[in-house]
């Protein structure tokens, strides 16, 4: 059935991620290294590192590789020093795009991101140009089929801020970034396994795109996702099902 569907958009992004499992190792190593450098090497005291290590386990990153990344971040081993950079821009029909990167070469990264935007009909913006359109939060997405009541009780007990039932039948649970682990563990304890569980930049409002505009926007997002230095791409574009 044609129409705008949040679940269709989630599936599209998930398919991109699944298709790049080789890149998943690199992304996990970078995130662990930066998290360890910023918050310390003890995952019990560093929620961001704990989450990064959980993600590393999901993609089957070897334990030795995980620990070496932690040690490099903490300065116990020599290695590449990555820095976090966020780029903001506009896609098709003015849809907002945020691109989170980790890089050891800022000049290379900005050139690659700008090229991807320009080649695919977008524009790289300035710092702060679109970030105000998004909220930093934990997001859990359940596929259509569950009842809102079943998810709501468990989510709110675990400390979630909101539960949203979308028109396509999918259910979203939103929480503060620092509450992500507690809410995730609370949902799992109730045998509720989300299809997506991430700390994200969630759009406050969405721009609906259809037809050729939707296809062009997907091409732009795919181009950005494919860049080696890119960790995550967020947009407020809601695209129709092709």
Secondary structure, DSSP 4 states (H G I P E B T S, - for coil): --SB-HHHHHHHHHHHHHHTHHHHHHHHHHHHHHHHHHH-S-TTT-HHHHHHHHHHHHTT--HHHHHHHHHHHTTSS-----EEEEEEEE-GGG-EEEEEEEES-HHHHHHHHHHHHHHTT-EE--TTSSGGGEEEEEEEEE-TTS-HHHHHHHHHHHT-SEEEE-TTS-EEEEE-GGGHHHHHHHHHHTT---SEEEEEEEESS-EEE-HHHHHHHHHHHHHHHTSTTEEEEEE-EEEBP-
